[in-house]
Amino acid sequence: MRKAWKYVGIAALVAVLSLGAVASVALAQGATGETNSAWSYYERFRSTLAGLLGVTVEEYDSAVVQARD
């Protein structure tokens, strides 16, 4: 029985590592013509967050600046 659990654990580890590799490749490719720089992810995050809050990106930026001051 211990041997079976050892094989199950190794198989689970291989599966997790494989999924991580596939996910990182899929994330790196992105859509055609789309850049995947850190800046574009930041812009998408800001616009999504502003949309969820129900404000424009400019209003969100001004609120962030006001909160920092």
C-alpha positions in Angstrom: 0.0 0.0 0.0 2.9 2.4 0.8 4.3 1.8 -2.7 1.0 2.8 -4.3 0.8 6.1 -2.3 4.4 6.8 -3.4 3.4 6.4 -7.1 0.3 8.5 -6.5 2.3 11.3 -4.9 4.9 11.3 -7.7 2.1 11.3 -10.4 0.4 14.3 -8.6 3.7 16.2 -8.4 4.3 15.6 -12.2 0.7 16.7 -12.9 1.1 19.9 -10.9 4.4 20.8 -12.5 3.0 20.1 -16.0 0.0 22.3 -15.4 2.2 25.1 -14.2 4.4 24.8 -17.3 1.4 24.8 -19.7 -0.2 27.8 -17.9 3.0 29.8 -18.1 3.4 29.2 -21.8 -0.2 30.0 -22.4 0.1 33.3 -20.4 3.3 34.2 -22.2 1.8 33.8 -25.7 -1.3 36.1 -25.2 -3.6 37.1 -28.1 -2.2 37.9 -31.5 -0.7 41.4 -31.7 -1.0 41.9 -28.0 2.1 42.8 -25.9 2.6 41.0 -22.7 4.8 43.4 -20.9 4.3 44.3 -17.3 3.0 47.7 -18.3 0.1 46.3 -20.4 -0.9 44.0 -17.4 -0.8 47.1 -15.1 -3.0 49.0 -17.5 -5.5 46.2 -17.8 -5.5 45.8 -14.0 -6.2 49.5 -13.5 -9.0 49.6 -16.1 -10.6 46.4 -14.7 -10.4 47.6 -11.1 -11.9 51.0 -12.1 -14.7 49.3 -13.9 -15.4 47.1 -10.9 -15.5 50.2 -8.7 -17.8 52.0 -11.1 -15.5 54.9 -11.8 -13.3 56.0 -14.8 -9.6 55.2 -14.9 -8.9 58.9 -14.4 -11.1 59.1 -11.2 -9.3 56.0 -9.9 -5.9 57.5 -10.6 -6.8 60.7 -8.8 -8.1 58.8 -5.8 -4.9 56.8 -5.6 -2.9 60.0 -5.7 -5.1 61.6 -3.1 -4.7 58.5 -0.9 -0.9 58.6 -1.2 -0.9 62.3 -0.1 
